[in-house]
Amino acid sequence: MIQRVQSIYLFLAATVMGVALLLPWAKFAGGAEIFRLTAAGLHRPDGSLAVATLYLPVVLLVTLHVPVVALFAFKRRRAQMRMCYVSLVMLSASQVAICLSIRHAAHVVSGFGPGRCASSLSPTAVLPVVAFVLVWMALMAIRKDERLVRSLDRIR
């Protein structure tokens, strides 16, 4: 049943990760230039890439697709629970990768201008945490359904 509450949570988690993949995470002011950090890498003001991050879009795409696959495995609750666990691990890894990318970008930008760089984080940088909470809520709802089905099996 697609209309279950865990389906809504998984859909929202996938949507949130899609937004995190597309929007910039931070802005850095290095010298007279303002750089943007996205999933693709660190962009100069003219739009060209200063530093490309090849692994990050792949991690985010996989993290985006796991809740979608779990969403359509609604008839197999055990498999859906396993996919939620995998998604939680991937979301944790993607948040760590985003934090490391922000740190690396700040280091790179500080090399473009004199002194330290000023940085401004976007709310997009914490979207994997929001997706983590949504997947966790979906996992709790799947467990609740599984307990309900098991209790009904005992009654029969």
DRENDO-1510 file (C-alpha; in Angstrom, 1 decimal, always signed):
<recs>
REC; n; res; u; v; w
REC; 1; MET; +0.0; +0.0; +0.0 .
REC; 2; ILE; +1.6; +3.2; -1.2 .
REC; 3; GLN; -0.7; +5.3; +1.1 .
REC; 4; ARG; +1.0; +4.1; +4.3 .
REC; 5; VAL; +2.7; +6.7; +6.5 .
REC; 6; GLN; +6.1; +5.2; +6.0 .
REC; 7; SER; +5.7; +5.6; +2.2 .
REC; 8; ILE; +5.2; +9.3; +2.8 .
REC; 9; TYR; +8.3; +9.5; +5.0 .
REC; 10; LEU; +10.4; +7.7; +2.4 .
REC; 11; PHE; +9.1; +9.9; -0.4 .
REC; 12; LEU; +9.9; +13.0; +1.6 .
REC; 13; ALA; +13.4; +11.7; +2.4 .
REC; 14; ALA; +14.1; +11.1; -1.2 .
REC; 15; THR; +12.8; +14.5; -2.1 .
REC; 16; VAL; +14.9; +16.2; +0.5 .
REC; 17; MET; +18.0; +14.4; -0.8 .
REC; 18; GLY; +17.2; +15.5; -4.3 .
REC; 19; VAL; +17.0; +19.1; -3.1 .
REC; 20; ALA; +20.3; +18.6; -1.3 .
REC; 21; LEU; +21.9; +17.3; -4.5 .
REC; 22; LEU; +20.8; +20.4; -6.5 .
REC; 23; LEU; +21.1; +23.4; -4.2 .
REC; 24; PRO; +24.4; +25.0; -3.0 .
REC; 25; TRP; +25.6; +24.1; +0.5 .
REC; 26; ALA; +27.8; +27.0; +1.3 .
REC; 27; LYS; +29.3; +30.2; +0.0 .
REC; 28; PHE; +32.9; +31.3; +0.6 .
REC; 29; ALA; +34.5; +34.7; +0.2 .
REC; 30; GLY; +38.1; +34.4; -0.8 .
REC; 31; GLY; +39.7; +37.6; -1.7 .
REC; 32; ALA; +37.3; +39.5; -4.0 .
REC; 33; GLU; +35.6; +36.4; -5.3 .
REC; 34; ILE; +32.6; +34.5; -3.8 .
REC; 35; PHE; +32.7; +30.7; -4.4 .
REC; 36; ARG; +29.7; +28.4; -4.1 .
REC; 37; LEU; +30.0; +24.8; -3.0 .
REC; 38; THR; +27.5; +22.3; -4.5 .
REC; 39; ALA; +27.5; +18.5; -5.0 .
REC; 40; ALA; +29.5; +18.9; -8.2 .
REC; 41; GLY; +32.3; +20.9; -6.5 .
REC; 42; LEU; +33.5; +24.4; -5.7 .
REC; 43; HIS; +32.3; +26.9; -8.3 .
REC; 44; ARG; +33.9; +30.2; -9.1 .
REC; 45; PRO; +31.7; +33.3; -9.5 .
REC; 46; ASP; +31.7; +32.8; -13.3 .
REC; 47; GLY; +30.3; +29.3; -12.9 .
REC; 48; SER; +33.5; +27.3; -13.7 .
REC; 49; LEU; +34.6; +24.6; -11.3 .
REC; 50; ALA; +37.6; +25.5; -9.1 .
REC; 51; VAL; +37.6; +22.0; -7.5 .
REC; 52; ALA; +35.5; +19.1; -8.6 .
REC; 53; THR; +34.1; +16.5; -6.1 .
REC; 54; LEU; +33.6; +13.3; -8.0 .
REC; 55; TYR; +32.6; +11.0; -5.2 .
REC; 56; LEU; +30.0; +13.3; -3.6 .
REC; 57; PRO; +27.4; +13.3; -6.4 .
REC; 58; VAL; +27.7; +9.5; -6.5 .
REC; 59; VAL; +27.2; +9.1; -2.8 .
REC; 60; LEU; +24.2; +11.5; -2.8 .
REC; 61; LEU; +22.6; +9.8; -5.8 .
REC; 62; VAL; +22.9; +6.4; -4.1 .
REC; 63; THR; +21.5; +7.9; -0.9 .
REC; 64; LEU; +18.6; +9.4; -2.9 .
REC; 65; HIS; +17.8; +6.1; -4.6 .
REC; 66; VAL; +17.7; +3.8; -1.6 .
REC; 67; PRO; +14.6; +5.3; -0.1 .
REC; 68; VAL; +12.9; +5.2; -3.5 .
REC; 69; VAL; +13.6; +1.5; -3.8 .
REC; 70; ALA; +12.4; +1.0; -0.3 .
REC; 71; LEU; +9.3; +2.9; -1.1 .
REC; 72; PHE; +8.3; +0.4; -3.8 .
REC; 73; ALA; +9.2; -2.7; -1.6 .
REC; 74; PHE; +6.0; -2.1; +0.4 .
REC; 75; LYS; +4.9; -5.7; +0.2 .
REC; 76; ARG; +8.2; -7.0; +1.7 .
REC; 77; ARG; +8.5; -5.3; +5.1 .
REC; 78; ARG; +11.7; -7.1; +6.1 .
REC; 79; ALA; +13.4; -6.0; +3.0 .
REC; 80; GLN; +12.1; -2.5; +3.4 .
REC; 81; MET; +13.5; -2.4; +6.9 .
REC; 82; ARG; +16.9; -3.5; +5.7 .
REC; 83; MET; +16.8; -0.8; +3.0 .
REC; 84; CYS; +16.0; +1.8; +5.6 .
REC; 85; TYR; +19.0; +0.6; +7.7 .
REC; 86; VAL; +21.2; +0.9; +4.6 .
REC; 87; SER; +19.7; +4.4; +3.9 .
REC; 88; LEU; +20.5; +5.5; +7.5 .
REC; 89; VAL; +24.1; +4.5; +7.1 .
REC; 90; MET; +24.3; +6.2; +3.7 .
REC; 91; LEU; +22.8; +9.3; +5.1 .
REC; 92; SER; +25.3; +9.4; +7.9 .
REC; 93; ALA; +28.1; +8.9; +5.4 .
REC; 94; SER; +26.8; +11.6; +3.1 .
REC; 95; GLN; +26.5; +14.1; +6.0 .
REC; 96; VAL; +30.1; +13.4; +7.0 .
REC; 97; ALA; +31.2; +13.7; +3.3 .
REC; 98; ILE; +29.4; +17.1; +3.1 .
REC; 99; CYS; +31.1; +18.3; +6.3 .
REC; 100; LEU; +34.5; +17.2; +4.9 .
REC; 101; SER; +33.8; +18.9; +1.6 .
REC; 102; ILE; +32.9; +22.2; +3.3 .
REC; 103; ARG; +36.1; +22.0; +5.3 .
REC; 104; HIS; +38.2; +21.2; +2.2 .
REC; 105; ALA; +36.5; +24.0; +0.3 .
REC; 106; ALA; +37.3; +26.5; +3.0 .
REC; 107; HIS; +40.9; +25.4; +2.9 .
REC; 108; VAL; +41.0; +25.8; -0.9 .
REC; 109; VAL; +39.3; +29.2; -0.9 .
REC; 110; SER; +41.7; +30.5; +1.7 .
REC; 111; GLY; +44.5; +29.8; -0.7 .
REC; 112; PHE; +42.9; +32.1; -3.4 .
REC; 113; GLY; +43.0; +35.2; -1.3 .
REC; 114; PRO; +45.0; +36.8; +1.6 .
REC; 115; GLY; +44.1; +35.6; +5.1 .
REC; 116; ARG; +41.2; +33.5; +6.1 .
REC; 117; CYS; +38.0; +33.1; +4.1 .
REC; 118; ALA; +34.5; +34.1; +5.3 .
REC; 119; SER; +32.0; +31.4; +4.9 .
REC; 120; SER; +28.2; +31.2; +5.0 .
REC; 121; LEU; +26.5; +27.8; +5.3 .
REC; 122; SER; +23.2; +27.2; +3.6 .
REC; 123; PRO; +20.4; +25.3; +5.3 .
REC; 124; THR; +20.9; +22.8; +2.4 .
REC; 125; ALA; +24.0; +21.5; +4.2 .
REC; 126; VAL; +21.9; +19.9; +6.9 .
REC; 127; LEU; +19.2; +18.4; +4.7 .
REC; 128; PRO; +20.8; +14.9; +5.1 .
REC; 129; VAL; +20.0; +15.2; +8.8 .
REC; 130; VAL; +16.3; +15.9; +7.9 .
REC; 131; ALA; +16.3; +12.9; +5.6 .
REC; 132; PHE; +17.9; +10.8; +8.3 .
REC; 133; VAL; +15.0; +11.7; +10.7 .
REC; 134; LEU; +12.4; +11.0; +8.0 .
REC; 135; VAL; +13.9; +7.5; +7.2 .
REC; 136; TRP; +14.1; +6.8; +10.9 .
REC; 137; MET; +10.4; +7.7; +11.3 .
REC; 138; ALA; +9.6; +5.4; +8.3 .
REC; 139; LEU; +11.6; +2.6; +10.0 .
REC; 140; MET; +9.6; +3.0; +13.2 .
REC; 141; ALA; +6.3; +2.9; +11.2 .
REC; 142; ILE; +7.5; -0.2; +9.3 .
REC; 143; ARG; +8.3; -1.9; +12.6 .
REC; 144; LYS; +4.9; -1.0; +14.0 .
REC; 145; ASP; +3.2; -2.6; +10.9 .
REC; 146; GLU; +5.4; -5.7; +11.3 .
REC; 147; ARG; +4.4; -6.0; +14.9 .
REC; 148; LEU; +0.7; -5.6; +14.0 .
REC; 149; VAL; +1.0; -8.3; +11.3 .
REC; 150; ARG; +2.8; -10.7; +13.7 .
REC; 151; SER; +0.2; -10.2; +16.4 .
REC; 152; LEU; -2.6; -10.9; +13.9 .
REC; 153; ASP; -0.8; -14.1; +12.8 .
REC; 154; ARG; -0.8; -15.2; +16.5 .
REC; 155; ILE; -4.5; -14.7; +16.8 .
REC; 156; ARG; -5.3; -16.9; +13.8 .
</recs>
